[in-house]
């Protein structure tokens, strides 16, 4: 799957039933040797996504449960979410 196919999809945490963001407003952590995405880094936004709140969430790629046509579903426990 190409990065352009992922862009614009909503990121949803199935355990917390919460929308975390949209891919394109997030950063990606990429392995320099293989070129594979290793994690999503999702900023905490407020005021309709116009201002960063300061805290970011790092979600490892292996916690992505499903990539659909409109959204990316994460299946990750609260204690496994790394806050930056």
Secondary structure as UniProt FT lines:
FT   HELIX           3..6
FT   TURN            7..8
FT   STRAND          10..13
FT   TURN            14..17
FT   STRAND          18..22
FT   TURN            23..24
FT   STRAND          27..30
FT   TURN            32..34
FT   STRAND          37..46
FT   TURN            47..50
FT   STRAND          51..60
FT   HELIX           61..63
FT   STRAND          64..67
FT   STRAND          71..74
FT   HELIX           78..80
FT   STRAND          82..83
//
